[in-house]
């Protein structure tokens, strides 16, 4: 039986959080782009939570990318994120998509706040 390859048609930036000491015992946070990956993005379930004049919409996505070796900067990790323009996908987990390890499946969450 032939395996169906994912359609890697969307270009996503892979970003990691960097913390820099602020000199007063704390730190500042900023996101640094590590590179770009071609991905197959599929929507999962969603939910909406409201309160205090704000609504938070949260949707999970399965993002499939070509695998990189363990330890490579181009290999996604939980707590990193993908960016596609104004859209942000927070990476929750990463697993090999199939036994040969050619692709990785990242479970992500996109959150949007609206007033």
Backbone torsions as a table, in degrees:
resi	resn	phi	psi	omega
1	UNK	NA	128.8	-179.7
2	UNK	-78.4	138.2	177.4
3	UNK	-86.5	142.4	177.3
4	UNK	-85.7	126.2	177.9
5	UNK	-83.3	144.8	178.0
6	UNK	-65.3	149.7	177.9
7	UNK	-88.8	93.5	-177.3
8	UNK	-82.8	81.4	-172.5
9	UNK	-114.0	-5.9	-177.7
10	UNK	-112.9	129.4	-179.2
11	UNK	-91.5	118.0	-179.1
12	UNK	-116.9	141.6	172.1
13	UNK	-85.4	136.8	175.1
14	UNK	-98.5	124.5	-176.4
15	UNK	-124.1	148.8	176.7
16	UNK	-125.2	148.2	-179.2
17	UNK	-82.6	131.4	176.1
18	UNK	-118.7	135.5	177.8
19	UNK	-112.6	129.2	-179.3
20	UNK	-118.9	128.3	178.2
21	UNK	-56.9	140.7	-179.1
22	UNK	-98.7	2.9	178.4
23	UNK	83.3	-3.4	-179.0
24	UNK	-122.3	21.8	178.8
25	UNK	92.2	-4.8	178.7
26	UNK	-113.4	-156.0	179.2
27	UNK	-156.5	161.8	172.5
28	UNK	-109.9	151.4	-179.8
29	UNK	-115.5	141.0	174.3
30	UNK	-149.3	156.2	179.9
31	UNK	-101.6	132.3	178.9
32	UNK	-115.5	131.0	179.3
33	UNK	-77.5	130.1	179.0
34	UNK	-92.1	-24.5	-178.1
35	UNK	159.8	-169.9	180.0
36	UNK	-121.8	145.6	178.5
37	UNK	-132.0	142.8	172.7
38	UNK	-85.9	136.5	-171.1
39	UNK	-140.0	158.2	168.9
40	UNK	-108.3	120.9	-174.7
41	UNK	-116.0	122.6	179.5
42	UNK	-125.6	130.5	-179.1
43	UNK	-72.6	146.3	175.3
44	UNK	-114.9	-136.7	-178.3
45	UNK	-87.5	162.4	179.6
46	UNK	-138.9	166.0	175.7
47	UNK	-154.3	162.0	-179.8
48	UNK	-132.0	133.6	178.6
49	UNK	-124.2	133.8	-178.6
50	UNK	-123.7	159.9	177.5
51	UNK	160.8	148.1	177.4
52	UNK	51.7	45.5	177.0
53	UNK	65.7	13.2	176.6
54	UNK	-126.1	148.8	173.1
55	UNK	-124.2	134.5	177.6
56	UNK	-110.0	119.7	177.6
57	UNK	-103.4	126.2	-177.0
58	UNK	-126.7	125.2	-179.7
59	UNK	-129.1	134.8	174.9
60	UNK	-89.5	149.8	177.8
61	UNK	-135.8	149.2	169.2
62	UNK	-101.8	116.5	179.9
63	UNK	-110.2	116.6	179.5
64	UNK	-103.8	129.3	178.5
65	UNK	-131.8	162.0	174.6
66	UNK	-67.2	138.2	-176.1
67	UNK	-70.5	149.8	172.3
68	UNK	-123.2	156.8	179.5
69	UNK	-60.9	150.0	175.5
70	UNK	-57.7	132.1	-179.7
71	UNK	93.3	-13.8	178.3
72	UNK	-72.5	142.5	179.9
73	UNK	-61.4	-25.5	-178.4
74	UNK	-82.7	-4.0	178.6
75	UNK	-88.5	119.2	-179.5
76	UNK	-61.1	149.1	177.8
77	UNK	-131.7	152.0	172.7
78	UNK	-57.3	147.9	-178.1
79	UNK	80.5	-4.9	168.4
80	UNK	-88.5	-174.2	178.9
81	UNK	-150.1	158.3	171.7
82	UNK	-103.7	146.3	175.7
83	UNK	-126.5	136.1	174.7
84	UNK	-134.5	91.0	-174.1
85	UNK	65.4	-122.5	178.6
86	UNK	-86.7	-4.5	-177.8
87	UNK	-88.5	135.8	-179.1
88	UNK	-122.6	128.6	177.3
89	UNK	-116.7	107.9	179.1
90	UNK	-77.2	127.4	-177.4
91	UNK	-81.7	121.6	-179.9
92	UNK	-96.3	-39.8	-179.8
93	UNK	-154.0	157.9	179.4
94	UNK	-135.1	131.7	178.7
95	UNK	-143.8	155.1	175.2
96	UNK	-70.0	137.9	-174.6
97	UNK	-80.9	-24.5	-177.6
98	UNK	-154.2	164.6	-172.6
99	UNK	-57.3	-31.0	-178.6
100	UNK	-77.5	-11.0	176.5
101	UNK	70.0	28.2	-179.7
102	UNK	-80.9	-23.6	-178.0
103	UNK	-132.1	153.0	174.7
104	UNK	-116.0	142.6	174.1
105	UNK	-110.6	122.5	179.2
106	UNK	-108.0	122.8	172.2
107	UNK	-84.6	123.8	-176.0
108	UNK	-127.8	166.7	175.3
109	UNK	-132.4	127.9	173.5
110	UNK	-102.7	128.0	178.6
111	UNK	-121.1	139.7	176.4
112	UNK	-133.0	134.9	177.8
113	UNK	-106.8	132.4	176.1
114	UNK	-131.4	145.3	-179.5
115	UNK	-98.1	NA	NA
